[in-house]
């Protein structure tokens, strides 16, 4: 039979306060906008075809973020931007007003009462198709894709047992709590400006592609230093000449952090949001915006008493997400394009379609479709469509490509129940001639993180007199069943069942709840 109440009262527990900000989950989500621009002005033309829009600049602001239900994060924000429209009278900047948006995204591990950070940025800007003309107006359609980096933290303060007086050591079961704690997280933006000179008057210029090459970072005493190379490719029309021009520029920086010490883990996610040009006679000023999200974590451990054999002890059951595995793999996609190797060729910016992640035993399968435009000038003038004279078009031809990819990443010890987040970083695109075709080789890197949830029991001091079987609790503003369960050292489903509620139920202030207190007695 179990020990008596008096025996419970005689336990002399040595306790400690354990405070931490557990990284409960992270995710990267993307959502898509189609922006219509209806213009009245007459566009500049090349053999009857309207010039495509020039450079597009866009920005996103996350104004509100909340966790309203389990595994769901609600985002509110605004999107704004501007484009360069080439009319018969010259380039004009067209600005569109802010547009509000609301999105609900999935973040496994998120629960009401936790804290969430959200950093939004533009990951894709592209023109949908050739513009539509009717009744003296012209309609351009833009594709804009927003990427949001999310992290969910669970601030906790627990009073835990680390020792017991006057109890034989063989009856004390000890364990170690291991937590991935979010130390600090920052977002920075860099603006890189460079001037380029052309031999003749510049009539048109547009960024085709841009990416970061050889990015690296180093953890120093007062912050994180980083460096890399920005690579841009632009199409230009100067006088009667047109073509592509690739530019490279080094950049570096330092981000200060206040809580740096040994044992920290650093994750950095760089992205080029846009690249744009301003024409000034024979010159063009290039302006590129680089966004970098930096996340610093550390592993926190605390030795605790998880059980006391033959004694009744109040326990709390912790559900702790653990970073089970992480891997970074290069991704190389090879695709044969059905066109002879051209005189000039350039890849456009990319976006991922139909991204799927499947977790199996010891393996993560990632698949999807990579979409981008290829811009080129044929080597043979006869390849131009509807060509009636010796003068070829000034604008490049456009080929839209979709490339399926599949990557299998071996992560020993991973179970199908693991929560997985995937980060992509697109890099360079190369082209090579083959017989009557052109080979496209796209390079990217793929980073995968897997988390698993472990149940861990710890001995905690009694909050109410031993032997109490039930208490009534009045909910306060911001309370959740999870918070209340932790406070009393019981499992969330116990309170939910006793009050006929769902585990993620929203509680109104003043709601009365029955709390069944559970004491486990080992025989």
GINOR-V209977 format. One record per residue. N is the residue number from 1. PHI is phi in radians with two decimals (999 if undefined). BURIAL is # if it has 16 or more other C-alpha atoms within 10 Angstrom, else .. D_FIRST is the distance of its C-alpha to the first C-alpha in Angstrom with 1 decimal. Layout:
N:PHI:BURIAL:D_FIRST ; N:PHI:BURIAL:D_FIRST
This chain:
1:999:.:0.0 ; 2:-1.36:.:3.8 ; 3:-1.22:.:6.8 ; 4:-1.43:.:9.2 ; 5:-1.06:.:12.5 ; 6:-1.09:.:14.4 ; 7:-1.14:.:12.8 ; 8:-1.10:#:14.0 ; 9:-1.17:.:17.3 ; 10:-1.42:.:17.9 ; 11:-1.17:#:18.1 ; 12:-1.82:.:21.8 ; 13:-1.64:#:22.9 ; 14:-1.69:.:26.3 ; 15:-2.13:#:27.6 ; 16:-2.55:.:30.9 ; 17:-1.58:.:32.8 ; 18:-2.00:.:33.5 ; 19:-1.99:.:36.5 ; 20:-2.82:#:38.3 ; 21:-1.99:#:40.5 ; 22:-1.23:#:39.0 ; 23:-1.37:#:41.6 ; 24:-1.43:#:39.7 ; 25:-3.07:#:42.6 ; 26:-2.60:#:46.4 ; 27:-2.83:#:49.1 ; 28:-2.20:#:52.8 ; 29:-2.12:#:54.3 ; 30:-2.28:#:57.9 ; 31:-2.43:.:59.7 ; 32:-2.03:.:63.3 ; 33:-2.15:.:66.2 ; 34:-1.96:.:69.6 ; 35:-1.92:.:72.2 ; 36:-1.67:.:75.6 ; 37:-2.12:.:78.6 ; 38:-1.79:.:81.6 ; 39:-2.11:.:84.8 ; 40:-1.68:.:88.4 ; 41:-1.23:.:90.2 ; 42:-1.32:.:92.1 ; 43:-1.38:#:90.3 ; 44:-1.14:#:92.0 ; 45:-2.33:.:92.6 ; 46:-2.22:.:93.2 ; 47:0.95:.:95.5 ; 48:1.55:.:94.4 ; 49:-1.55:.:90.6 ; 50:-1.17:#:88.9 ; 51:-1.10:#:87.4 ; 52:-1.15:#:83.7 ; 53:-1.03:#:81.9 ; 54:-1.38:#:81.9 ; 55:-1.15:#:78.8 ; 56:-1.94:#:75.8 ; 57:-2.14:#:73.7 ; 58:-2.50:#:70.5 ; 59:-2.49:#:67.5 ; 60:-2.25:#:64.2 ; 61:-2.20:#:62.2 ; 62:-1.61:#:58.6 ; 63:-1.65:.:58.5 ; 64:-2.66:.:55.0 ; 65:-2.49:#:51.8 ; 66:-2.64:#:48.5 ; 67:-1.94:#:45.2 ; 68:-1.66:#:45.0 ; 69:-2.67:#:42.4 ; 70:-1.00:#:40.2 ; 71:1.14:#:42.3 ; 72:-2.16:#:45.5 ; 73:-2.08:#:47.9 ; 74:-1.77:.:50.9 ; 75:-2.00:#:54.1 ; 76:-2.23:.:57.2 ; 77:-2.90:#:60.3 ; 78:-2.34:.:64.1 ; 79:-2.20:#:66.4 ; 80:-2.50:.:70.0 ; 81:-3.13:.:72.7 ; 82:-2.70:.:76.4 ; 83:-2.36:#:78.7 ; 84:-1.81:#:82.2 ; 85:-1.86:#:84.6 ; 86:-1.66:#:87.9 ; 87:-1.69:#:90.6 ; 88:-1.13:.:94.3 ; 89:-1.66:.:94.8 ; 90:2.14:.:92.2 ; 91:-1.22:#:88.5 ; 92:-2.32:.:86.6 ; 93:-1.57:.:83.1 ; 94:-1.94:.:81.2 ; 95:-1.86:.:78.2 ; 96:-1.91:.:75.6 ; 97:-1.24:.:73.6 ; 98:-1.06:.:69.9 ; 99:-2.07:.:67.8 ; 100:-1.42:.:64.3 ; 101:-2.52:.:61.5 ; 102:-2.33:.:57.9 ; 103:-2.40:.:55.6 ; 104:-1.97:.:51.9 ; 105:-2.15:#:50.7 ; 106:-1.63:.:47.5 ; 107:-2.33:#:45.5 ; 108:-0.96:#:42.1 ; 109:1.73:#:39.4 ; 110:-1.37:#:41.1 ; 111:-2.37:#:39.1 ; 112:-0.94:#:40.4 ; 113:1.73:#:40.1 ; 114:-1.45:#:40.9 ; 115:-1.80:#:44.3 ; 116:-2.27:#:46.9 ; 117:-1.88:#:50.2 ; 118:-2.42:#:53.1 ; 119:-2.10:#:56.4 ; 120:-1.75:#:59.0 ; 121:-2.72:#:62.1 ; 122:-1.53:#:64.8 ; 123:-2.00:#:64.4 ; 124:-2.69:#:67.2 ; 125:-2.31:#:70.6 ; 126:-2.73:#:73.0 ; 127:-1.59:#:75.7 ; 128:-1.18:.:74.9 ; 129:-2.52:.:78.4 ; 130:-1.08:.:82.1 ; 131:-1.14:#:82.8 ; 132:-1.81:.:83.9 ; 133:-2.03:.:87.3 ; 134:-2.86:.:88.5 ; 135:0.93:.:90.8 ; 136:1.34:.:91.6 ; 137:-2.08:.:87.9 ; 138:-2.28:#:85.7 ; 139:-1.97:.:81.9 ; 140:-1.82:#:79.8 ; 141:-2.11:#:76.2 ; 142:-1.97:#:73.7 ; 143:-1.71:.:70.3 ; 144:-2.29:#:68.0 ; 145:-2.06:#:64.5 ; 146:-1.81:#:61.9 ; 147:-2.00:#:59.2 ; 148:-2.13:#:56.2 ; 149:-1.61:#:53.9 ; 150:-2.07:#:50.4 ; 151:-2.42:#:47.5 ; 152:-2.02:#:44.2 ; 153:-2.09:#:42.3 ; 154:-2.12:#:38.9 ; 155:-1.23:#:39.0 ; 156:-2.30:.:35.5 ; 157:-2.41:.:34.3 ; 158:-2.06:.:30.7 ; 159:-1.76:.:28.8 ; 160:-2.02:#:26.7 ; 161:-1.58:#:24.7 ; 162:-1.99:#:26.6 ; 163:-2.94:#:24.9 ; 164:-2.36:#:22.1 ; 165:-1.42:.:23.2 ; 166:1.08:.:21.7 ; 167:-2.11:.:19.1 ; 168:-0.95:.:20.0 ; 169:-1.04:.:22.1 ; 170:-1.21:.:20.4 ; 171:-1.64:.:17.2 ; 172:-1.73:#:19.5 ; 173:-1.68:.:20.6 ; 174:-1.95:#:24.0 ; 175:-2.60:#:26.4 ; 176:-2.17:.:29.9 ; 177:-1.43:.:30.9 ; 178:-2.08:#:34.4 ; 179:-2.28:#:36.5 ; 180:-1.56:#:40.2 ; 181:-1.81:#:41.6 ; 182:-1.43:#:44.9 ; 183:-1.44:#:47.0 ; 184:-2.86:.:50.2 ; 185:-2.52:#:52.2 ; 186:-2.44:.:56.0 ; 187:-2.17:#:58.8 ; 188:-2.27:.:62.4 ; 189:-2.20:.:65.7 ; 190:-2.00:.:68.8 ; 191:-1.97:.:72.3 ; 192:-1.93:.:74.6 ; 193:-2.13:.:78.3 ; 194:-2.57:.:81.2 ; 195:-1.80:.:84.9 ; 196:-2.15:.:86.6 ; 197:-1.96:.:90.4 ; 198:-2.09:.:92.2 ; 199:-1.27:.:95.8 ; 200:-2.28:.:96.7 ; 201:-1.02:#:95.8 ; 202:-1.50:#:92.2 ; 203:-1.75:#:92.0 ; 204:-2.81:#:88.4 ; 205:-2.69:#:85.3 ; 206:-2.63:#:81.7 ; 207:-1.26:#:78.6 ; 208:-1.56:#:77.6 ; 209:-2.65:#:74.6 ; 210:-2.78:#:72.7 ; 211:-2.77:#:69.8 ; 212:-1.81:#:68.3 ; 213:-2.05:#:68.9 ; 214:0.95:.:67.5 ; 215:-1.35:.:65.0 ; 216:-2.56:.:63.1 ; 217:-2.52:#:61.2 ; 218:-2.55:.:60.2 ; 219:-1.49:#:57.6 ; 220:-2.04:.:59.4 ; 221:-1.08:.:58.6 ; 222:-1.95:.:59.4 ; 223:3.00:.:58.9 ; 224:-1.98:#:59.4 ; 225:-1.73:.:62.9 ; 226:-2.54:#:64.0 ; 227:-2.74:#:67.2 ; 228:-3.07:#:68.5 ; 229:-2.27:#:71.6 ; 230:-1.58:#:72.4 ; 231:-1.98:#:74.4 ; 232:-2.19:#:76.4 ; 233:-2.26:#:78.8 ; 234:-2.23:#:81.3 ; 235:-1.67:#:84.1 ; 236:-2.32:#:87.3 ; 237:-2.28:#:90.7 ; 238:-2.23:#:93.4 ; 239:1.13:.:97.0 ; 240:-1.74:.:97.5 ; 241:-1.85:.:94.8 ; 242:-2.54:#:91.2 ; 243:2.97:#:88.3 ; 244:-1.93:#:84.9 ; 245:-2.39:.:84.2 ; 246:-1.75:.:81.1 ; 247:-2.23:.:80.2 ; 248:-2.29:.:77.7 ; 249:-2.58:.:76.6 ; 250:-1.36:.:74.2 ; 251:-2.51:.:71.7 ; 252:-2.76:.:69.1 ; 253:-3.06:.:67.1 ; 254:-2.47:.:64.3 ; 255:-2.00:.:61.4 ; 256:-1.30:.:60.0 ; 257:-2.31:#:56.2 ; 258:-1.68:.:54.6 ; 259:-2.10:.:51.3 ; 260:-1.49:#:52.5 ; 261:-2.77:.:50.9 ; 262:-1.20:.:49.8 ; 263:1.47:.:47.4 ; 264:-1.51:.:48.6 ; 265:-1.97:.:49.2 ; 266:-2.04:#:52.2 ; 267:-2.12:.:53.0 ; 268:-2.19:#:56.5 ; 269:-2.21:.:57.9 ; 270:-1.56:#:61.7 ; 271:-2.78:#:63.9 ; 272:-1.57:#:67.5 ; 273:-1.39:#:67.7 ; 274:-2.85:#:71.5 ; 275:-2.39:#:74.8 ; 276:-2.44:#:78.0 ; 277:-2.22:#:81.6 ; 278:-2.06:#:84.3 ; 279:-1.47:#:87.9 ; 280:-2.49:.:90.6 ; 281:1.19:.:93.8 ; 282:-1.58:.:93.5 ; 283:-2.00:#:90.2 ; 284:-2.46:#:86.6 ; 285:-1.70:.:83.7 ; 286:-1.57:#:80.4 ; 287:-2.27:.:77.3 ; 288:-2.12:#:73.8 ; 289:-1.94:#:70.5 ; 290:-1.97:#:67.5 ; 291:-1.92:#:64.0 ; 292:-2.32:#:61.2 ; 293:-1.84:#:57.5 ; 294:-2.08:#:55.6 ; 295:-2.13:#:51.8 ; 296:-2.02:#:50.2 ; 297:-2.22:#:46.5 ; 298:-2.61:#:44.4 ; 299:-1.67:#:41.1 ; 300:-1.93:.:38.6 ; 301:-2.22:.:35.5 ; 302:-2.53:.:32.7 ; 303:-1.38:.:30.0 ; 304:-2.43:#:26.6 ; 305:-1.57:#:22.9 ; 306:-1.70:#:21.3 ; 307:-2.91:#:17.7 ; 308:-2.24:#:15.7 ; 309:-1.12:#:13.3 ; 310:1.23:.:9.8 ; 311:-2.19:#:10.9 ; 312:-1.31:#:11.0 ; 313:-2.39:#:14.7 ; 314:-1.37:#:17.2 ; 315:-2.10:#:19.2 ; 316:-1.99:#:22.6 ; 317:-1.83:#:23.9 ; 318:-1.67:#:27.5 ; 319:-1.92:.:29.9 ; 320:-1.94:#:32.6 ; 321:-1.24:#:35.9 ; 322:-2.15:#:37.1 ; 323:-1.22:#:40.7 ; 324:-1.42:#:40.3 ; 325:-2.87:#:43.9 ; 326:-2.53:.:47.4 ; 327:-2.64:.:50.8 ; 328:-2.21:.:54.5 ; 329:-2.17:.:57.0 ; 330:-1.29:.:60.7 ; 331:-2.20:#:61.9 ; 332:-2.16:.:65.5 ; 333:-1.95:.:66.9 ; 334:-1.98:#:70.2 ; 335:-2.42:#:72.2 ; 336:-1.62:.:75.8 ; 337:-1.68:#:77.9 ; 338:-1.44:.:80.8 ; 339:-2.66:#:83.5 ; 340:-1.06:#:85.9 ; 341:-1.03:#:85.1 ; 342:-1.43:#:86.5 ; 343:-1.18:.:88.7 ; 344:-2.43:.:86.0 ; 345:-2.65:#:82.4 ; 346:-2.62:#:79.4 ; 347:-1.46:#:75.8 ; 348:-1.62:#:74.6 ; 349:-1.22:#:71.2 ; 350:-2.04:#:68.3 ; 351:-2.63:#:65.3 ; 352:-1.64:#:62.4 ; 353:-2.06:.:62.0 ; 354:0.92:.:59.2 ; 355:-1.25:.:56.8 ; 356:-2.26:.:53.8 ; 357:-2.20:#:50.8 ; 358:-2.18:.:48.6 ; 359:-1.76:#:45.6 ; 360:-2.11:.:44.8 ; 361:-1.12:.:42.8 ; 362:1.14:.:44.3 ; 363:-2.63:#:47.3 ; 364:-2.11:#:48.7 ; 365:-1.83:.:51.7 ; 366:-2.10:#:54.0 ; 367:-2.47:#:57.0 ; 368:3.02:#:59.6 ; 369:-2.28:#:63.3 ; 370:-1.78:#:65.4 ; 371:-1.97:#:68.3 ; 372:-2.87:#:71.3 ; 373:-1.68:#:75.1 ; 374:-1.97:#:77.6 ; 375:-1.89:#:80.9 ; 376:-2.72:#:83.9 ; 377:-1.93:#:87.7 ; 378:-1.07:#:89.0 ; 379:-1.26:.:91.1 ; 380:-1.91:.:93.7 ; 381:-1.05:.:95.2 ; 382:-1.23:.:95.7 ; 383:-1.36:.:91.9 ; 384:-1.17:.:92.1 ; 385:-1.29:.:91.9 ; 386:0.96:.:94.9 ; 387:-1.56:.:96.9 ; 388:-1.94:.:100.6 ; 389:-2.44:.:102.1 ; 390:-1.29:.:101.7 ; 391:-1.45:.:99.6 ; 392:-1.50:#:95.9 ; 393:-1.11:#:93.3 ; 394:-1.49:#:92.1 ; 395:-1.45:#:88.5 ; 396:-1.26:#:86.2 ; 397:-1.34:.:85.0 ; 398:-2.18:#:81.3 ; 399:-2.13:.:79.0 ; 400:-1.50:.:75.5 ; 401:-2.11:.:73.0 ; 402:-2.29:#:69.5 ; 403:-2.17:#:67.7 ; 404:-1.24:.:64.5 ; 405:-2.44:.:62.1 ; 406:-2.60:.:58.9 ; 407:-2.31:#:56.9 ; 408:-1.89:.:54.0 ; 409:-2.01:#:51.9 ; 410:-1.47:.:49.6 ; 411:-2.27:#:46.4 ; 412:-1.06:.:44.0 ; 413:1.65:.:40.3 ; 414:-1.37:#:41.1 ; 415:-1.83:#:39.3 ; 416:-1.07:.:40.8 ; 417:-1.47:.:38.4 ; 418:-1.16:#:40.0 ; 419:-1.52:#:41.9 ; 420:-2.19:#:45.5 ; 421:-2.18:#:48.4 ; 422:-2.14:#:51.9 ; 423:-2.03:.:54.8 ; 424:-2.01:#:58.4 ; 425:-2.41:#:61.4 ; 426:-1.42:#:64.7 ; 427:-2.11:#:67.4 ; 428:-1.39:.:70.9 ; 429:-2.16:#:72.6 ; 430:-1.99:.:75.2 ; 431:-2.29:#:78.0 ; 432:-2.45:.:79.8 ; 433:-1.35:.:82.7 ; 434:-2.29:.:82.4 ; 435:-1.15:.:84.9 ; 436:1.03:.:85.8 ; 437:-2.69:.:82.5 ; 438:-2.25:#:80.5 ; 439:-1.64:#:77.1 ; 440:-1.90:#:74.7 ; 441:-2.08:.:71.9 ; 442:-1.80:#:69.3 ; 443:-1.95:#:67.0 ; 444:-2.63:.:63.7 ; 445:-2.16:.:60.3 ; 446:-2.21:#:56.9 ; 447:-2.03:.:53.8 ; 448:-2.15:#:50.3 ; 449:-2.17:#:47.0 ; 450:-2.12:#:43.6 ; 451:-2.15:#:40.3 ; 452:-2.22:#:36.9 ; 453:-1.74:#:33.7 ; 454:-1.99:.:30.6 ; 455:-1.64:.:27.1 ; 456:-2.37:.:25.7 ; 457:-1.71:#:22.4 ; 458:-2.33:#:22.7 ; 459:-1.45:#:20.6 ; 460:-2.20:#:22.4 ; 461:-1.16:#:22.4 ; 462:-1.21:.:21.2 ; 463:-1.61:.:24.2 ; 464:-2.12:.:22.9 ; 465:-0.99:.:20.7 ; 466:-0.96:#:17.0 ; 467:1.67:.:15.3 ; 468:-1.19:.:18.5 ; 469:-1.76:.:18.1 ; 470:-2.68:.:21.9 ; 471:-2.27:.:25.1 ; 472:-1.89:.:28.7 ; 473:-2.10:.:30.9 ; 474:-1.78:.:34.7 ; 475:-1.13:#:36.2 ; 476:-1.84:.:38.8 ; 477:-1.03:.:41.9 ; 478:1.56:.:41.1 ; 479:-1.22:#:37.4 ; 480:-2.26:#:35.8 ; 481:-1.05:#:32.4 ; 482:-1.11:#:31.9 ; 483:-1.06:#:32.7 ; 484:-1.16:#:30.5 ; 485:-1.06:#:27.5 ; 486:-1.11:#:28.1 ; 487:-1.08:.:28.3 ; 488:-1.75:#:24.9 ; 489:1.27:#:23.2 ; 490:-2.15:#:22.5 ; 491:-1.49:#:24.3 ; 492:-0.98:#:27.7 ; 493:-1.05:#:27.2 ; 494:-1.12:#:24.3 ; 495:-1.18:#:26.8 ; 496:-1.06:#:29.6 ; 497:-1.18:.:27.8 ; 498:-1.15:.:26.7 ; 499:-1.97:.:30.4 ; 500:0.96:.:32.1 ; 501:-2.16:.:33.8 ; 502:-1.35:.:34.9 ; 503:-1.13:#:33.3 ; 504:-1.81:#:36.8 ; 505:-1.08:.:37.7 ; 506:-1.50:.:40.2 ; 507:-1.75:#:39.0 ; 508:-1.53:.:41.5 ; 509:-1.02:.:41.2 ; 510:1.68:.:39.6 ; 511:-1.09:.:37.5 ; 512:-1.55:.:34.3 ; 513:-2.20:#:31.1 ; 514:-1.52:#:27.6 ; 515:-1.95:#:25.1 ; 516:-1.30:#:21.5 ; 517:-1.61:#:19.4 ; 518:-1.91:#:16.7 ; 519:-2.09:#:13.8 ; 520:-1.75:.:11.9 ; 521:-2.07:#:8.5 ; 522:-1.51:.:8.5 ; 523:-1.37:.:5.9
